[in-house]
Amino acid sequence: MSFNPDDYGPVLAEWLRIKHPVNLGPGQPDESLRTRLGELTIDHAFAHAEVRDAEMAKACLSGVLLRLDFLDESHTISQGIDNSTGSFWHGIMHRREPDYGNGKYWFRSVGRHPVLAKLANEYPGFTAEGFIDEVARCTGTGVTDEQRCQQIQQREFELLFDFSYRGAVV
């Protein structure tokens, strides 16, 4: 399955099309976008669809913010989502801070999430905790493993965002 931003309605698609590097660490948010963060509300972002699960809609917003390196804003949302998908976004955010121990804690709360199973299928041997260790080893080294980590993290985002969105809308 290829990731197509247009599958998620016009507002989310616009945010998902913003060019931004895949950062394994905290990255640097584009401060020119900060004035537009108010657009990332459930009502506005999901105006094109009927929301059946507000928690999953919040997960989408958390994911968009995380993708664009607004870690604090993403964290505020994800820590208030009381399900395994919220824990998943929360764990990614802590992995990126980097606070690897806290990331592992949140991934233990995720349990047997369907996205983790898909990642293990696409990347044999993948585990959330093992990936945290891999990111810790390759972050900032410029070695080819860093590119592999970025590829996995990008795919993780695509799968988790799609899962969150599908859970949010009717």
Secondary structure, 3 states (H helix, E strand, C coil): CCCCHHHHCHHHHHHHCCCCCCCCCCCCCCHHHHHHHHHCCHHHHCCCCCECCHHHHHHHHHHHHHHCCCHHHHHHHHCCCCCHHHHHHHHHHHHHCCCHHHHHHHHHHHCCCHHHHHHHHHCCCCCHHHHHHHHHHHCCCCCHHHHHHHHHHHHHHHHHHHHHHHHHEC
